[in-house]
Amino acid sequence: MLSKLKSKNVTVNGRRTSMRLEEEMWSALDSIAKREKTSVNHICSRAEQYQGAASLTSAVRVFVLLYFRRMSRIGDLGTEVVTQIDYVFGRK
């Protein structure tokens, strides 16, 4: 079953914009933000800084994929809080 796209407003680097993502992607972003003790807006702002030629929406989808891929490799240790975001965005 295909998921429907849902539009939400986010603030990205101080600028309000909207993104259309699947409900599962919004849920994943919320889970990441909660786990990392940050906000969806912060994650989207970081994604925009590292997106290159991709759209913001694409950059966020790739971030979610890389985040959970990384977590599956190291296991959910629960000790590396914001460092997971930094790792995904290329800062170790």
N, CA, C and O atoms as CSV, one atom per row, in Angstrom:
chain,resi,resn,atom,element,x,y,z
A,1,MET,N,N,0.832,-1.173,0.000
A,1,MET,CA,C,0.000,0.000,0.000
A,1,MET,C,C,0.882,1.243,0.000
A,1,MET,O,O,1.803,1.354,0.809
A,2,LEU,N,N,0.605,2.161,-0.891
A,2,LEU,CA,C,1.380,3.383,-0.986
A,2,LEU,C,C,0.958,4.378,0.083
A,2,LEU,O,O,-0.226,4.537,0.383
A,3,SER,N,N,1.947,5.033,0.643
A,3,SER,CA,C,1.687,6.049,1.649
A,3,SER,C,C,1.397,7.383,0.970
A,3,SER,O,O,1.990,7.709,-0.058
A,4,LYS,N,N,0.500,8.131,1.541
A,4,LYS,CA,C,0.180,9.446,0.993
A,4,LYS,C,C,1.167,10.480,1.502
A,4,LYS,O,O,1.673,10.385,2.620
A,5,LEU,N,N,1.430,11.462,0.663
A,5,LEU,CA,C,2.297,12.558,1.069
A,5,LEU,C,C,1.525,13.517,1.957
A,5,LEU,O,O,0.346,13.787,1.732
A,6,LYS,N,N,2.206,14.019,2.959
A,6,LYS,CA,C,1.603,14.959,3.887
A,6,LYS,C,C,2.479,16.205,3.941
A,6,LYS,O,O,3.687,16.111,4.153
A,7,SER,N,N,1.872,17.366,3.751
A,7,SER,CA,C,2.611,18.628,3.826
A,7,SER,C,C,2.629,19.131,5.258
A,7,SER,O,O,1.621,19.098,5.965
A,8,LYS,N,N,3.804,19.598,5.666
A,8,LYS,CA,C,3.959,20.230,6.981
A,8,LYS,C,C,4.883,21.422,6.828
A,8,LYS,O,O,5.763,21.444,5.967
A,9,ASN,N,N,4.665,22.408,7.676
A,9,ASN,CA,C,5.549,23.568,7.711
A,9,ASN,C,C,6.725,23.279,8.628
A,9,ASN,O,O,6.564,22.706,9.706
A,10,VAL,N,N,7.898,23.678,8.189
A,10,VAL,CA,C,9.106,23.583,8.999
A,10,VAL,C,C,9.857,24.907,8.881
A,10,VAL,O,O,9.703,25.641,7.906
A,11,THR,N,N,10.657,25.189,9.876
A,11,THR,CA,C,11.525,26.363,9.828
A,11,THR,C,C,12.937,25.874,9.589
A,11,THR,O,O,13.509,25.156,10.408
A,12,VAL,N,N,13.490,26.270,8.456
A,12,VAL,CA,C,14.799,25.802,8.023
A,12,VAL,C,C,15.745,26.985,7.991
A,12,VAL,O,O,15.591,27.899,7.181
A,13,ASN,N,N,16.724,26.959,8.878
A,13,ASN,CA,C,17.696,28.054,8.981
A,13,ASN,C,C,16.998,29.405,9.046
A,13,ASN,O,O,17.379,30.350,8.355
A,14,GLY,N,N,15.958,29.483,9.896
A,14,GLY,CA,C,15.251,30.733,10.130
A,14,GLY,C,C,14.195,31.086,9.094
A,14,GLY,O,O,13.559,32.135,9.194
A,15,ARG,N,N,14.001,30.237,8.115
A,15,ARG,CA,C,13.056,30.505,7.028
A,15,ARG,C,C,11.944,29.457,7.068
A,15,ARG,O,O,12.208,28.255,7.071
A,16,ARG,N,N,10.707,29.928,7.098
A,16,ARG,CA,C,9.571,28.990,7.106
A,16,ARG,C,C,9.317,28.474,5.698
A,16,ARG,O,O,9.277,29.240,4.735
A,17,THR,N,N,9.148,27.164,5.599
A,17,THR,CA,C,8.874,26.536,4.315
A,17,THR,C,C,8.008,25.306,4.572
A,17,THR,O,O,7.772,24.937,5.722
A,18,SER,N,N,7.548,24.688,3.526
A,18,SER,CA,C,6.770,23.463,3.701
A,18,SER,C,C,7.459,22.326,2.962
A,18,SER,O,O,8.158,22.530,1.969
A,19,MET,N,N,7.240,21.133,3.474
A,19,MET,CA,C,7.784,19.933,2.845
A,19,MET,C,C,6.669,18.907,2.749
A,19,MET,O,O,5.791,18.826,3.608
A,20,ARG,N,N,6.729,18.131,1.686
A,20,ARG,CA,C,5.787,17.024,1.509
A,20,ARG,C,C,6.561,15.729,1.636
A,20,ARG,O,O,7.438,15.420,0.829
A,21,LEU,N,N,6.218,14.988,2.661
A,21,LEU,CA,C,6.852,13.696,2.912
A,21,LEU,C,C,5.773,12.664,3.226
A,21,LEU,O,O,4.651,13.005,3.600
A,22,GLU,N,N,6.137,11.412,3.066
A,22,GLU,CA,C,5.258,10.338,3.466
A,22,GLU,C,C,5.066,10.382,4.981
A,22,GLU,O,O,5.947,10.827,5.716
A,23,GLU,N,N,3.906,9.916,5.433
A,23,GLU,CA,C,3.624,9.919,6.878
A,23,GLU,C,C,4.695,9.142,7.641
A,23,GLU,O,O,5.054,9.511,8.759
A,24,GLU,N,N,5.203,8.069,7.039
A,24,GLU,CA,C,6.255,7.280,7.694
A,24,GLU,C,C,7.538,8.099,7.862
A,24,GLU,O,O,8.240,7.955,8.862
A,25,MET,N,N,7.839,8.949,6.894
A,25,MET,CA,C,9.029,9.808,7.001
A,25,MET,C,C,8.857,10.849,8.106
A,25,MET,O,O,9.791,11.118,8.861
A,26,TRP,N,N,7.657,11.436,8.197
A,26,TRP,CA,C,7.397,12.388,9.286
A,26,TRP,C,C,7.531,11.690,10.635
A,26,TRP,O,O,8.110,12.239,11.572
A,27,SER,N,N,6.995,10.485,10.727
A,27,SER,CA,C,7.090,9.729,11.970
A,27,SER,C,C,8.545,9.412,12.308
A,27,SER,O,O,8.956,9.520,13.463
A,28,ALA,N,N,9.318,9.021,11.302
A,28,ALA,CA,C,10.741,8.734,11.514
A,28,ALA,C,C,11.483,9.985,11.976
A,28,ALA,O,O,12.302,9.919,12.892
A,29,LEU,N,N,11.197,11.132,11.340
A,29,LEU,CA,C,11.834,12.390,11.754
A,29,LEU,C,C,11.489,12.727,13.199
A,29,LEU,O,O,12.359,13.140,13.966
A,30,ASP,N,N,10.225,12.555,13.572
A,30,ASP,CA,C,9.819,12.808,14.953
A,30,ASP,C,C,10.561,11.892,15.920
A,30,ASP,O,O,10.995,12.330,16.985
A,31,SER,N,N,10.705,10.628,15.553
A,31,SER,CA,C,11.416,9.673,16.407
A,31,SER,C,C,12.886,10.055,16.568
A,31,SER,O,O,13.437,9.999,17.668
A,32,ILE,N,N,13.510,10.441,15.464
A,32,ILE,CA,C,14.918,10.851,15.515
A,32,ILE,C,C,15.076,12.085,16.393
A,32,ILE,O,O,15.964,12.142,17.244
A,33,ALA,N,N,14.215,13.065,16.183
A,33,ALA,CA,C,14.300,14.306,16.968
A,33,ALA,C,C,14.148,14.016,18.460
A,33,ALA,O,O,14.877,14.567,19.284
A,34,LYS,N,N,13.206,13.154,18.797
A,34,LYS,CA,C,12.998,12.809,20.202
A,34,LYS,C,C,14.221,12.092,20.762
A,34,LYS,O,O,14.689,12.410,21.855
A,35,ARG,N,N,14.730,11.135,20.018
A,35,ARG,CA,C,15.892,10.362,20.480
A,35,ARG,C,C,17.120,11.242,20.643
A,35,ARG,O,O,17.890,11.080,21.590
A,36,GLU,N,N,17.299,12.168,19.722
A,36,GLU,CA,C,18.486,13.028,19.733
A,36,GLU,C,C,18.296,14.302,20.560
A,36,GLU,O,O,19.201,15.131,20.654
A,37,LYS,N,N,17.115,14.448,21.156
A,37,LYS,CA,C,16.805,15.621,21.988
A,37,LYS,C,C,17.000,16.924,21.208
A,37,LYS,O,O,17.644,17.863,21.674
A,38,THR,N,N,16.423,16.944,20.013
A,38,THR,CA,C,16.487,18.118,19.149
A,38,THR,C,C,15.127,18.271,18.478
A,38,THR,O,O,14.168,17.604,18.867
A,39,SER,N,N,15.035,19.125,17.493
A,39,SER,CA,C,13.759,19.357,16.812
A,39,SER,C,C,13.830,18.919,15.348
A,39,SER,O,O,14.907,18.810,14.762
A,40,VAL,N,N,12.670,18.678,14.789
A,40,VAL,CA,C,12.589,18.391,13.358
A,40,VAL,C,C,13.141,19.578,12.579
A,40,VAL,O,O,13.821,19.390,11.570
A,41,ASN,N,N,12.860,20.790,13.030
A,41,ASN,CA,C,13.383,21.987,12.353
A,41,ASN,C,C,14.913,21.978,12.318
A,41,ASN,O,O,15.514,22.317,11.299
A,42,HIS,N,N,15.531,21.594,13.418
A,42,HIS,CA,C,17.001,21.545,13.475
A,42,HIS,C,C,17.549,20.505,12.489
A,42,HIS,O,O,18.518,20.763,11.776
A,43,ILE,N,N,16.920,19.341,12.461
A,43,ILE,CA,C,17.363,18.293,11.535
A,43,ILE,C,C,17.232,18.775,10.093
A,43,ILE,O,O,18.141,18.580,9.287
A,44,CYS,N,N,16.108,19.402,9.768
A,44,CYS,CA,C,15.902,19.910,8.400
A,44,CYS,C,C,16.903,21.009,8.061
A,44,CYS,O,O,17.378,21.093,6.928
A,45,SER,N,N,17.223,21.848,9.038
A,45,SER,CA,C,18.227,22.894,8.812
A,45,SER,C,C,19.587,22.291,8.520
A,45,SER,O,O,20.302,22.757,7.632
A,46,ARG,N,N,19.947,21.255,9.266
A,46,ARG,CA,C,21.221,20.576,9.019
A,46,ARG,C,C,21.209,19.906,7.655
A,46,ARG,O,O,22.204,19.952,6.931
A,47,ALA,N,N,20.093,19.286,7.299
A,47,ALA,CA,C,19.990,18.617,5.999
A,47,ALA,C,C,20.171,19.626,4.869
A,47,ALA,O,O,20.823,19.329,3.868
A,48,GLU,N,N,19.597,20.813,5.024
A,48,GLU,CA,C,19.729,21.827,3.971
A,48,GLU,C,C,21.181,22.234,3.774
A,48,GLU,O,O,21.599,22.499,2.647
A,49,GLN,N,N,21.941,22.286,4.835
A,49,GLN,CA,C,23.352,22.672,4.749
A,49,GLN,C,C,24.176,21.645,3.981
A,49,GLN,O,O,25.203,21.988,3.396
A,50,TYR,N,N,23.736,20.398,3.977
A,50,TYR,CA,C,24.503,19.324,3.353
A,50,TYR,C,C,23.830,18.737,2.119
A,50,TYR,O,O,24.247,17.685,1.633
A,51,GLN,N,N,22.811,19.388,1.611
A,51,GLN,CA,C,22.025,18.781,0.542
A,51,GLN,C,C,22.689,18.797,-0.811
A,51,GLN,O,O,22.331,17.984,-1.663
A,52,GLY,N,N,23.631,19.671,-1.054
A,52,GLY,CA,C,24.243,19.737,-2.370
A,52,GLY,C,C,23.217,20.181,-3.396
A,52,GLY,O,O,22.519,21.172,-3.184
A,53,ALA,N,N,23.118,19.464,-4.502
A,53,ALA,CA,C,22.192,19.833,-5.566
A,53,ALA,C,C,20.798,19.253,-5.347
A,53,ALA,O,O,19.881,19.548,-6.114
A,54,ALA,N,N,20.630,18.441,-4.321
A,54,ALA,CA,C,19.341,17.796,-4.081
A,54,ALA,C,C,18.344,18.777,-3.475
A,54,ALA,O,O,18.725,19.809,-2.924
A,55,SER,N,N,17.078,18.443,-3.586
A,55,SER,CA,C,16.044,19.236,-2.932
A,55,SER,C,C,16.098,18.988,-1.423
A,55,SER,O,O,16.678,17.999,-0.975
A,56,LEU,N,N,15.509,19.867,-0.661
A,56,LEU,CA,C,15.457,19.693,0.789
A,56,LEU,C,C,14.736,18.392,1.135
A,56,LEU,O,O,15.195,17.635,1.990
A,57,THR,N,N,13.630,18.136,0.485
A,57,THR,CA,C,12.872,16.919,0.749
A,57,THR,C,C,13.725,15.680,0.504
A,57,THR,O,O,13.721,14.748,1.308
A,58,SER,N,N,14.442,15.673,-0.591
A,58,SER,CA,C,15.324,14.548,-0.898
A,58,SER,C,C,16.423,14.423,0.144
A,58,SER,O,O,16.741,13.317,0.580
A,59,ALA,N,N,17.003,15.541,0.546
A,59,ALA,CA,C,18.068,15.522,1.548
A,59,ALA,C,C,17.561,14.968,2.877
A,59,ALA,O,O,18.282,14.233,3.551
A,60,VAL,N,N,16.351,15.306,3.257
A,60,VAL,CA,C,15.784,14.798,4.504
A,60,VAL,C,C,15.529,13.302,4.402
A,60,VAL,O,O,15.803,12.565,5.350
A,61,ARG,N,N,15.015,12.843,3.279
A,61,ARG,CA,C,14.791,11.403,3.097
A,61,ARG,C,C,16.105,10.625,3.197
A,61,ARG,O,O,16.170,9.575,3.836
A,62,VAL,N,N,17.147,11.154,2.558
A,62,VAL,CA,C,18.460,10.500,2.609
A,62,VAL,C,C,18.989,10.505,4.037
A,62,VAL,O,O,19.562,9.514,4.490
A,63,PHE,N,N,18.800,11.617,4.753
A,63,PHE,CA,C,19.241,11.670,6.141
A,63,PHE,C,C,18.574,10.574,6.967
A,63,PHE,O,O,19.245,9.867,7.719
A,64,VAL,N,N,17.254,10.432,6.830
A,64,VAL,CA,C,16.523,9.419,7.594
A,64,VAL,C,C,17.065,8.028,7.269
A,64,VAL,O,O,17.289,7.223,8.174
A,65,LEU,N,N,17.273,7.748,6.012
A,65,LEU,CA,C,17.823,6.456,5.601
A,65,LEU,C,C,19.196,6.223,6.227
A,65,LEU,O,O,19.445,5.169,6.811
A,66,LEU,N,N,20.087,7.210,6.102
A,66,LEU,CA,C,21.436,7.054,6.639
A,66,LEU,C,C,21.440,6.944,8.153
A,66,LEU,O,O,22.232,6.189,8.717
A,67,TYR,N,N,20.572,7.682,8.811
A,67,TYR,CA,C,20.489,7.630,10.272
A,67,TYR,C,C,20.150,6.219,10.735
A,67,TYR,O,O,20.839,5.651,11.582
A,68,PHE,N,N,19.079,5.658,10.168
A,68,PHE,CA,C,18.667,4.328,10.608
A,68,PHE,C,C,19.633,3.244,10.131
A,68,PHE,O,O,19.785,2.223,10.800
A,69,ARG,N,N,20.278,3.445,9.002
A,69,ARG,CA,C,21.310,2.501,8.567
A,69,ARG,C,C,22.455,2.499,9.571
A,69,ARG,O,O,22.941,1.439,9.966
A,70,ARG,N,N,22.880,3.681,9.978
A,70,ARG,CA,C,23.949,3.798,10.974
A,70,ARG,C,C,23.535,3.148,12.288
A,70,ARG,O,O,24.326,2.435,12.905
A,71,MET,N,N,22.301,3.391,12.719
A,71,MET,CA,C,21.848,2.813,13.981
A,71,MET,C,C,21.795,1.284,13.899
A,71,MET,O,O,22.057,0.601,14.889
A,72,SER,N,N,21.461,0.754,12.735
A,72,SER,CA,C,21.410,-0.708,12.612
A,72,SER,C,C,22.807,-1.312,12.674
A,72,SER,O,O,22.966,-2.465,13.073
A,73,ARG,N,N,23.814,-0.549,12.284
A,73,ARG,CA,C,25.193,-1.056,12.317
A,73,ARG,C,C,25.792,-1.011,13.707
A,73,ARG,O,O,26.515,-1.928,14.098
A,74,ILE,N,N,25.503,0.050,14.468
A,74,ILE,CA,C,26.114,0.172,15.793
A,74,ILE,C,C,25.196,-0.329,16.891
A,74,ILE,O,O,25.622,-0.503,18.032
A,75,GLY,N,N,23.950,-0.558,16.553
A,75,GLY,CA,C,22.976,-0.941,17.569
A,75,GLY,C,C,22.486,0.297,18.287
A,75,GLY,O,O,23.141,1.339,18.248
A,76,ASP,N,N,21.379,0.200,18.919
A,76,ASP,CA,C,20.808,1.342,19.623
A,76,ASP,C,C,21.433,1.416,21.007
A,76,ASP,O,O,20.873,0.910,21.980
A,77,LEU,N,N,22.590,2.045,21.088
A,77,LEU,CA,C,23.325,2.110,22.344
A,77,LEU,C,C,22.716,3.107,23.319
A,77,LEU,O,O,22.856,2.955,24.533
A,78,GLY,N,N,22.045,4.121,22.797
A,78,GLY,CA,C,21.418,5.103,23.657
A,78,GLY,C,C,22.392,6.048,24.329
A,78,GLY,O,O,21.986,6.812,25.205
A,79,THR,N,N,23.668,6.026,23.951
A,79,THR,CA,C,24.652,6.869,24.615
A,79,THR,C,C,25.179,7.992,23.724
A,79,THR,O,O,25.672,8.999,24.232
A,80,GLU,N,N,25.082,7.836,22.432
A,80,GLU,CA,C,25.604,8.836,21.505
A,80,GLU,C,C,24.456,9.717,21.038
A,80,GLU,O,O,23.800,9.406,20.044
A,81,VAL,N,N,24.211,10.791,21.732
A,81,VAL,CA,C,23.016,11.575,21.463
A,81,VAL,C,C,23.161,12.338,20.167
A,81,VAL,O,O,22.857,11.774,19.116
A,82,VAL,N,N,23.603,13.571,20.169
A,82,VAL,CA,C,23.639,14.385,18.956
A,82,VAL,C,C,24.718,13.911,17.989
A,82,VAL,O,O,24.692,14.288,16.818
A,83,THR,N,N,25.651,13.107,18.440
A,83,THR,CA,C,26.726,12.659,17.561
A,83,THR,C,C,26.219,11.853,16.380
A,83,THR,O,O,26.888,11.817,15.348
A,84,GLN,N,N,25.071,11.208,16.484
A,84,GLN,CA,C,24.536,10.454,15.349
A,84,GLN,C,C,24.177,11.403,14.208
A,84,GLN,O,O,24.432,11.093,13.044
A,85,ILE,N,N,23.591,12.549,14.528
A,85,ILE,CA,C,23.277,13.537,13.496
A,85,ILE,C,C,24.576,14.035,12.874
A,85,ILE,O,O,24.678,14.119,11.650
A,86,ASP,N,N,25.563,14.363,13.688
A,86,ASP,CA,C,26.840,14.830,13.170
A,86,ASP,C,C,27.492,13.783,12.287
A,86,ASP,O,O,28.073,14.118,11.255
A,87,TYR,N,N,27.405,12.515,12.680
A,87,TYR,CA,C,28.003,11.445,11.895
A,87,TYR,C,C,27.353,11.362,10.518
A,87,TYR,O,O,28.045,11.277,9.502
A,88,VAL,N,N,26.029,11.386,10.488
A,88,VAL,CA,C,25.324,11.283,9.211
A,88,VAL,C,C,25.667,12.455,8.303
A,88,VAL,O,O,25.765,12.290,7.086
A,89,PHE,N,N,25.850,13.628,8.880
A,89,PHE,CA,C,26.170,14.793,8.078
A,89,PHE,C,C,27.682,14.948,7.827
A,89,PHE,O,O,28.133,15.994,7.360
A,90,GLY,N,N,28.444,13.915,8.136
A,90,GLY,CA,C,29.847,13.903,7.741
A,90,GLY,C,C,30.829,14.409,8.760
A,90,GLY,O,O,31.994,14.624,8.427
A,91,ARG,N,N,30.408,14.608,9.987
A,91,ARG,CA,C,31.339,15.021,11.041
A,91,ARG,C,C,31.422,13.911,12.055
A,91,ARG,O,O,30.427,13.569,12.694
A,92,LYS,N,N,32.604,13.344,12.208
A,92,LYS,CA,C,32.770,12.234,13.145
A,92,LYS,C,C,33.226,12.747,14.481
A,92,LYS,O,O,33.423,11.963,15.409
